[in-house]
Amino acid sequence: MSDPCVQFKDMKSYWDIPGMKAGVVTGKLAWSLLQFCKAKGFALPSFNCTGSSSCNAVLEAAAKIGMPAYIQFSEGGAAFFAGKGLPNDKGKLQASILGACAGAHYVRNVAPAYGIPVLVHSDHCAKKLLPWFDGMLEYDEYFFSVKGEPLFSSHMLDLSEEPHEENIGICAVYLARMAKINCILEMEIGITGGVEDGVDNSGIAKDKLYSTPEEVWQVYETLAPISEKFTIAAAFGNVHGVYKAGNVVLRPELLGSFQDYAGKILQSSKPLNFVFHGGSGSEKRSIDEARTHGVVKMNVDTDTQWAYWEGIKKFYDDNELFLQGQLGNPKGLDKPNKSYYDPRKWNREAE
């Protein structure tokens, strides 16, 4: 098997990738960007967003450092994007479908103005949330029929709580469908601990937090004949959220063992493309080692949730006496406070 990253090793910038552009990238272009990351030993950050404000914050930050990024929507975050006042019935998840698609359209419209490539992604989809996945994929197919590309760059199936064979089997069915529209699949094996978007895996057995080389290889040998465009969120002790040092034991060296196992069979160096879940609060040395083992995407949510809130908190702490009513502050009892409680003011501080 030839090295799929070899063509990118001598490139100095992701802008050297043929066809690279500002705005949302999909299909071969998105996949080439991930292979460039792998060749250069870095991962694209992926941030959970819940509205236009958090999307703007990610785009602005990425533009400032001149780097591509992912914007991703969880099922709950997507429902929030559409509006919590909308019905989101179990088994239908219509608000989550609408919100995710609305968010993807929003990013498609504004991202080119920020001057950097962006991937739009949907996050963890458990088996009970498959109606959400189906709804997004149906719209991808419609968008492809009109524009020649899917609305989203990629989607994640998280069937890690199901039996291993069932997980891979369902992923294979969906990947065959996604391959027709050049959409990338992210799948998970092993379980990410902690709590995320209402899913509580904090009490999961320790052995479930670590995948094995055989499990990872089974994923590859099943999915690779269908399409090359898939990534694996293999478990190496990952936990959602931020915890006291020592409570989380990340073993990024396992990713290297997964690559070695598959590489010996395929006679190729680092044939697998990994995703790092539960990135918030991780130690730099663990992140740095993971990058060397073919991690092309790293999820960040808890850290940015705190950063967003901290901006609002600091604004309130600095201006508390101007935020107790519409009128009245240290400058006078009849002085207006509109310029302080205007949502644009504190939202901007959060961004």
VENFENKA-V788023 format. One record per helix or strand of 2 or more residues. SS is the DSSP state (2 for helix, 1 for strand). FROM is the first residue (numbers start at 0). LEN is the number of residues. If there is no record, write none. Layout:
SS_FROM_LEN ; SS_FROM_LEN
//
This chain:
2_5_3 ; 2_13_3 ; 1_22_2 ; 2_26_14 ; 1_43_5 ; 2_51_14 ; 1_68_5 ; 2_74_8 ; 2_93_21 ; 1_116_6 ; 2_126_21 ; 1_153_4 ; 2_163_16 ; 1_183_6 ; 1_192_4 ; 1_198_3 ; 2_205_4 ; 2_212_11 ; 1_229_5 ; 1_238_2 ; 2_252_14 ; 1_273_3 ; 2_283_8 ; 1_294_6 ; 2_301_21 ; 1_326_3 ; 1_331_5 ; 2_337_4 ; 2_342_8
//
